[in-house]
Amino acid sequence: MAIKVGCFALVDGFSVLEHQLERLQGLGIKYADITDNTDGACLGAEFGFTAVASLDANPFELKRLFTKYGLTITSYCAHASLLDPEAPWRYGTSQIIKAIRAAAAMGVKHIITTEGHAHTDFGKGLSESEAIFTIRQKLFEPLKMAADYGVKVLLETHGEYTDSLKHLERILDVCDSPALGLNLDTGNLWLGGGDPVAYVKKFAAKIDHVHWKDWPKEMEAKRGKEFGAGMSIIALGTGVVDVKGAYKALVDAGYNGYSTLEIAGDEAVKQSYAYLKALGAE
């Protein structure tokens, strides 16, 4: 079986989720994730200028919406703030738990989260051991629930700790859960100073989903200084990230699961999709 290629469900700005899914269908995409989401109601979704999905909505309605446009949901994004302290206005443990319940109800097997960027003095001041402890603490209940629901929480490479092979190995060890896996983001990992090929070789058995991004050469000045970015605006294979090497390493390791293009712009999406299909993807 081939690696399956989907797309970020955020193609056009200031548009509702249904518009995004219709656009993906028009691009020939068959797989997509639930991308932006929040608790409760969202004014922007009600008045037609944002694609935010509600964590409190009926998940079956969400699944029916994706099905309407011939799209299979591959993951539920729940990117959290695992370094900053818990607060009602901060996306964290409670939102990950809601995503787990919703995903399980829809038959979606993967919830993707990460530690994110610390925005508070508390988060920025954590030592290495304190940071790993707080990540472990905030994932403890979600991982127990994910195991009970038969789904997995995937840590994405999108921060100082998840971009580091040493730190990530420590997080996996201390969390010690069969419900914890990994989501490789090729662009994020490279930007954080990592090597996607080395990452695959080390963690192949834990990788359950992939996000594809490439970066232009001018991004090299930011490498190792910035951690994580939403989307790239260039097509895969035209930048400095060894996307082909990462793809080959995944295939060699036997990976044949889902992946997502995090690419902005119709032509860049089409070129990226064609690039991966030329490597053997679906």
C-alpha positions in Angstrom: 0.0 0.0 0.0 1.2 3.5 -0.8 1.4 6.6 1.5 -1.8 8.5 1.2 -1.7 12.2 0.6 -4.2 14.7 1.9 -4.3 18.4 2.6 -4.7 20.9 5.3 -8.4 22.0 5.5 -7.4 25.7 5.3 -7.1 26.6 1.6 -8.7 30.1 1.5 -8.7 32.7 4.2 -12.0 34.2 5.6 -14.0 31.2 4.5 -16.1 28.6 6.3 -15.1 24.9 6.6 -17.5 23.7 4.0 -15.9 26.1 1.4 -12.5 24.6 2.3 -13.7 21.1 1.8 -15.3 21.9 -1.6 -12.0 23.5 -2.7 -10.1 20.4 -1.7 -12.5 18.2 -3.7 -11.8 20.5 -6.7 -8.1 20.0 -6.3 -8.5 16.2 -6.5 -7.7 15.7 -2.8 -9.3 12.7 -1.1 -8.0 13.0 2.4 -8.0 15.9 4.9 -7.7 16.6 8.6 -9.9 18.6 10.9 -7.7 21.6 11.3 -8.7 24.7 13.2 -11.1 24.1 16.1 -12.2 25.5 19.5 -14.6 25.0 22.4 -18.2 26.1 22.1 -19.5 28.5 19.5 -17.4 30.6 17.1 -18.8 34.0 15.8 -16.6 33.7 12.7 -18.1 30.3 11.8 -21.6 31.6 12.4 -21.1 34.6 10.2 -19.1 33.0 7.4 -15.5 34.1 7.7 -13.6 31.3 9.4 -13.2 27.6 9.0 -13.2 26.9 12.8 -14.9 23.6 13.8 -16.4 23.3 17.3 -15.1 20.7 19.7 -18.5 20.6 21.3 -20.5 20.0 18.1 -22.0 16.7 17.0 -19.0 14.9 15.5 -21.2 12.9 13.2 -22.3 16.1 11.6 -18.7 17.0 11.0 -18.0 13.6 9.5 -21.1 13.9 7.2 -19.7 17.3 6.0 -16.4 15.7 5.0 -18.2 12.8 3.3 -20.3 15.1 1.3 -17.2 16.2 -0.5 -15.7 12.8 -0.8 -13.1 13.4 1.9 -11.8 11.0 4.5 -10.8 12.5 7.8 -7.2 11.4 8.6 -6.6 13.2 11.9 -8.0 15.7 14.4 -5.6 18.5 15.0 -5.4 19.5 18.7 -2.2 21.6 18.8 -1.9 22.7 22.4 0.1 24.9 24.7 1.8 22.2 26.8 4.5 24.5 28.3 2.4 27.4 29.5 0.1 27.0 32.6 -3.5 25.8 32.2 -6.1 28.6 31.8 -9.7 28.6 30.4 -8.6 30.7 27.4 -5.6 28.5 26.6 -5.8 25.4 24.3 -4.6 22.5 26.4 -5.5 19.2 28.1 -9.2 19.7 28.1 -9.3 20.5 24.4 -7.2 17.5 23.6 -9.6 15.3 25.6 -12.6 16.7 23.6 -10.7 16.0 20.3 -10.1 12.4 21.5 -13.8 11.9 22.2 -14.9 13.4 18.9 -12.3 11.6 16.8 -13.2 8.2 18.4 -16.9 8.8 17.7 -16.1 9.4 14.0 -13.7 6.5 13.7 -10.6 8.8 13.3 -7.6 7.1 14.8 -5.2 10.0 15.3 -5.2 13.2 17.3 -2.3 15.5 16.6 -0.8 17.8 19.3 2.5 19.3 20.2 4.1 21.5 22.9 3.9 24.7 20.9 5.6 27.9 21.8 5.8 29.2 25.4 4.1 32.6 25.6 4.2 33.2 29.3 7.2 34.0 31.6 6.3 30.7 33.3 6.7 28.6 30.1 9.7 30.5 28.9 11.5 30.0 32.2 11.2 26.2 32.4 14.3 24.2 32.7 14.7 21.1 30.4 13.5 18.7 33.1 10.6 21.0 34.1 9.5 21.3 30.5 9.4 17.6 30.0 7.6 17.1 33.3 4.9 19.6 32.3 4.4 18.0 28.9 4.1 14.6 30.6 1.6 16.0 33.2 -0.6 17.6 30.6 -0.7 14.5 28.4 -1.3 12.0 31.3 -5.1 12.0 31.3 -5.4 12.4 27.5 -3.2 9.4 26.9 -5.3 7.3 29.4 -8.4 8.3 27.6 -7.0 7.7 24.2 -6.0 4.2 25.1 -9.5 3.5 26.4 -11.1 4.9 23.2 -8.7 3.0 20.9 -7.1 6.1 19.4 -3.6 7.6 19.5 -2.3 11.0 20.4 0.5 12.0 18.1 3.2 14.5 19.0 4.1 16.7 16.1 7.6 18.2 15.5 6.6 21.8 16.2 8.7 23.1 19.1 12.0 23.2 20.9 11.4 19.8 22.5 9.6 17.9 19.8 12.2 19.0 17.2 15.0 17.5 19.3 15.6 13.8 19.0 17.1 13.7 22.5 14.2 15.5 24.1 11.6 13.7 22.1 13.0 10.3 23.1 12.9 11.4 26.7 9.2 12.5 26.4 8.3 9.2 24.9 10.1 7.3 27.7 8.5 9.3 30.6 5.0 9.2 29.1 5.4 5.5 28.5 2.0 5.0 26.8 1.0 2.7 23.8 -1.4 5.5 22.9 1.4 8.0 22.2 2.8 8.2 18.7 4.4 10.7 16.4 3.5 13.0 13.6 6.5 14.0 11.5 6.4 17.5 10.0 9.3 17.7 7.6 9.4 21.5 7.4 9.0 22.1 11.1 11.7 19.6 12.0 14.1 21.0 9.5 13.4 24.6 10.6 14.1 23.6 14.3 17.5 22.3 13.3 16.5 18.6 12.9 17.0 16.1 10.0 13.8 14.4 8.8 15.7 11.4 7.4 17.5 10.8 10.8 14.2 11.3 12.6 12.5 8.6 10.5 15.4 6.2 11.0 15.2 6.7 14.7 11.5 6.8 15.3 10.0 4.9 12.4 8.0 2.5 14.6 6.3 5.4 16.4 5.4 7.5 13.3 1.6 7.3 12.5 1.1 10.5 10.4 3.2 12.9 8.4 2.9 16.6 7.5 4.7 17.7 4.3 6.4 21.1 4.0 9.5 22.4 2.2 11.2 25.7 2.7 13.1 28.2 0.3 16.8 28.7 0.8 16.4 32.0 2.5 14.9 30.2 5.5 18.3 28.7 6.3 19.1 31.9 8.3 16.2 31.0 10.7 17.1 27.4 11.1 17.6 26.3 14.7 16.2 29.7 15.9 12.5 29.3 15.1 10.3 26.3 15.9 7.2 25.4 13.9 5.3 27.2 11.2 1.8 26.8 9.8 2.2 26.5 6.1 4.8 26.8 3.3 4.2 28.7 0.1 6.5 26.7 -2.1 6.0 23.3 -3.7 7.6 20.2 -2.3 10.9 19.4 -4.0 11.7 23.0 -4.8 13.3 24.0 -1.5 16.1 22.9 0.9 14.3 20.2 2.9 15.1 16.6 1.9 11.5 15.6 1.3 12.5 12.9 -1.2 14.9 11.4 1.4 12.3 11.5 4.1 9.7 9.9 1.8 12.2 7.1 0.9 13.1 6.5 4.5 9.4 6.2 5.4 8.8 3.7 2.6 11.9 1.7 3.6 10.6 1.6 7.2 7.3 0.2 5.9 5.2 3.3 6.5 2.0 3.4 4.4 -0.3 5.6 6.4 -1.8 9.1 5.9 0.0 12.3 5.3 -1.1 16.0 4.9 0.2 18.8 2.6 0.7 22.0 4.6 1.1 24.0 1.5 -0.5 27.4 0.6 -1.6 28.2 -3.0 -3.3 26.1 -5.6 -0.4 25.6 -7.9 2.0 24.8 -5.0 -0.6 22.2 -3.7 -1.0 20.7 -7.1 2.8 20.5 -7.8 3.4 19.0 -4.3 0.7 16.4 -4.8 2.2 15.5 -8.2 5.7 15.4 -6.7 4.6 12.8 -4.0 2.6 10.8 -6.5 5.7 10.6 -8.7 7.5 9.1 -5.7 4.8 6.5 -5.4 2.2 8.1 -3.1 -1.5 7.7 -3.5 
